[in-house]
Amino acid sequence: MGRRRDPDRHTEQVDTGLAELTSDPDRPGSWTLSLDGAPQSHVDLTDPTHLEFEYVRRLAAALDLIAPAGTPLRVLHLGGGALTLPRYVAATRAGSTQRVVEVDGALVDLVRRALPWRADPRLKVRVGDARTALAGTRDASYDVVVADVFAGARTPARLTSVEYAAEAARVLRPGGWYLANLADGPPLRYARGQVATVRTVLPRACLVTDAAVLRGRRYGNLVLVAGRQEPPVAELTRRAAGDWFPGRVLAGTDLDRFVGGAPVVHDEHATDSTPPPPGIFSVRR
């Protein structure tokens, strides 16, 4: 398996690349998972509510605000990584039913061994393709679909089209929400196209990100929140503004201007998401 392990670092070849687990010197019991040098997840095994990555905090804020605190949800996670968000939901919304779909079986085995999650019969992790899993899921069976799928630091083309978005919308209950982690850089063509594409099937949406990303100053993560009713924009705005790294929320006419007539993506013309700039992950914390 090509494993190498010391007390603070563990590397292992998995199906999609070289996985590395690195301990966090600032938080005992915390680890960062990287794949081929790209950070994928940060997990605090002693406190699953601690979320190190800013985009994960923004996804968690949406999960906090779309239903009353503590209310159990049915959540489908497309992309598993180290299960940061599933652990968070289990800790903050006891009784939630969660299904995690991760394509890399060797990665699932590694995380299960090295970063075990608390036993919960309602949390099921399955190895499989995200779009295939959607196609086999019953209509209106989930409150939330969370999409955070990357291969080689890029979201695969088959998870960027309106046909894919329609499948995600189909499995959501009428009041359900689609949450997606979009990674992009200037001129944000991919992110604009994704908002346009998802809004064809889930028309009420907002986008949460860093101002520097919106202004085209750097590559980064944008969190899309989309559904069939208005998202909790005011509350998300307050949460984003109060974050360690303050963010902005685009909704309504501001979001329309951001999209700016970007075309809807269809399967036949879909491409992988924008690659990160060379060297962006070379500096370690």
N, C-alpha and C positions, 0 to 999 in steps of 0.2 A: 504493500500500500504506500510505500515511500514516506513513512511517518518519521517525524523528528519532534522530540518533546523535551523541554526543560521546564522548571517550575513556572516560568513566566511566558513561555511561548510554545505553541504546538502547531506544527505544520503537517498537512496530510493531503495527498492527492485525492480529489473527489471526482465525480463524473464531469463537472463543468469547469474544472480548473484546480489550481493549488489553493487549498483553504489554509488560513492561518488564524489561530486564536492567540490573542495577545492580552495579557492581564493589564488592567488599568491601575497605574501606580497611585492614583489619587483616590480610588474607591476599592477597598478590599472586597473580593468576591465578585468583581466586575470584569467583563471580558469584551473585547472587540473581535468580531469575525470579519475577515477580509477574504476576498476571492481574487486571485491573480493581482493582488496589491490594491484592489478597490474595496474600501470599507463597506460592509453590507449591513451589519447589525452591531449594536452594543447592548449587552444584557447585564443587569445587576441581579445576581442570584439571590441576594438577601432582601432586595427591595424592587419588585417588578414594576413599581410605579415611577421609579427613577428612569427618565428617558434622556439620554445624552445627545442624540442627534436632533437637530432642530426640526427637520421635516417630520420625524416621528412624533415630536411634541405637537405639531400641527395636525397630524392625522388623529392623535389622541384627543386633542381639543374638539375636533369634529365629533368623534365618538362620544365624548362627554356631553355634548350639547344637543345631539339629535334625539335624545330621549331623557326623561327624568332620571336624576342620579340614582344609581343602584338598580335600575330596571334591567332585567336580563334581556339580552338581544340574541338573535340568530345571526351569526357572522360567518361569511365565506371569505377566507384569506387566499388570494391568488399570489403565490410566492411566500416562502416560509422563512428563509434565512435562519436566524437563531430564535425565532418565535417571540420577538420583543413585544409586538402588539397583542398577540394572543395571550401572553402572560399578563399584560396590562389589563385587558378586558376581563380575564378570569379574576384578577385581584379587585377590580373596581365594580364589576357587575356580576356578582356571584350568581350561579345558575344559568349563565349564558351558554348557549350551544354554539360551538365553533368547529369549523372544518377548515383545515389548512391543506392546500394543494402545493406541493413542491416537486419540481421535476427531477431534482438531484437526490437519488436515493442514498448515495454514499454520504452526502452532506447531512441528510436527516439522521443517519446512523451516527455520524460524528457528533452532532449536536445532542442527540439522545444520550451518548456516553459522557461527553465532556461538560455539557451545560444542561443537565436534566431539568425538565420542567416538573412542576408539582402534579402529582397524579390527579386526573380529573376525567371521569368517564364522558363528560360532555365536550371535551377537547380531543378531536381526532385529527391525526396527521396522516395524509395519504400522499404517496408518490405518484405523480402523473403530470400530464400536460394541462396547463390552465384552461385553454380553450376547449379541449376535449372534455374536461371536467364540467365546464359550463354547459356544454351541449347535452350532457347526461343528467343535468339537474332539473328538478321539477319547477314548473312555473310558480312564481310568487312564494318561494320557500325561504327567503332570507330577508332580514331587515337591513343588512349592510353587506356590500361586496367591497373588499379592500384589494386594490390591485397595486402590487409592488414587485413586479417581475423584471428581473434583469439577467441578461446573459452576456458575459464579457463587458459589463458596465453599460449595456444598451438594452432597451426593451424590444423584444422581437416584433417584427413587422406584423405577424398574425394577431398581435394584441393591441393594434393601433387603429383598426378599421371600424367603420360603422357597422359592419356585420358582426364583429366581436362585441361592440358596444350594445347592439340590439340583444345579443344573448345575455349580457350582464343585466340589462334592463328587464328582460323577461323573467329572470329568476328572483327579482326584487319584488317584495310586497308593494302594494300601491303607495304606501308612505315610506318606502325604503330609500336608501342612499347608496350612491356609488362614490367611493373615495379612491383617488389614484395619485401615486407619486410619479410626477413627470420630471425628468432631468433634462435640462436644455441650457444652451448658451446663446449669445447673440448670433443672429437677429431674432431668436425665439420662434423660428418658423414651425418647429415641431410642436411646441406647446400651443401656439395659436391654432394649429390644425387639429390638435387633440380636443381643445375646448369646442371648436366648431363641430367636430365629429360627434362627441358625446352629447352635445346639446340637441342634436337632431332627434334623440330618443329620450333624453332626460333634460328637459329644457330649462329647468331652474338651477342655476349654478353660481358658484363663486370660486375664486382662485386666491390661494394664500401663499405668499412668498416674501423674500427679502427685497427691499427696494433696489439694491444694487443689481439683482438679477433682472428685475423689471426694466431697469434703465439700460440693460445691455452691457453692464460693466464686468460681469463675470458669469461663468457657468455655475448652475446650482439647481436646487430642487424647487418645484412648484407643486402645491397640493391642490388638486381639483376636488370640489365637493359638488355633486350633482344629484338631482332628484326630480320629482314631479310637483313639488311644492317649494316655496321659498326657503332657502337655507337660513340658518340663524346668523345672519351677517353681522348684526350689531355685537352679539356676544363673541363671535369669532374675531371681530376687529379688536375688541378689548383684550382678548387672550393673546392675540398676535402682538399687539402693542406692548403688552407687559412681559413678553418673553425675554430670556437672557439676550437673545439676538432679535430685536423688534422686527416684526414683519408687517406687510400691508395686505389688505383684502380688496380684491376687485370684484364688483358685482354690478348688475344693472347696466347702465349706459357705459360705465367705465370698462366693464368686461366686453361690451360690444365693440368699443374702440380698440381694446387690446386685440380682439380677434381680427378686426379690420378686413373682413371679407375673405379670410383664409378658406381654402376649399376643404370640403368634407373628404376624408380618406376612405377609399374602398379597397377591398382585398387585392384587386388586380394591380393597384398602384401603391400599395403600402410598402413602407421601408422601415428598417430598424430606426430607433430613436437616435438623436444626435450623439456622436461619440464625445466623451470628455476630452478636454485638451491634453496633449502629452505632458506627463509629469505632474498632473494635478494632485495625484495621490502619493507622490514621492516623499512628502514631508510628513513624518509621523508625529503624533502627539506624544 
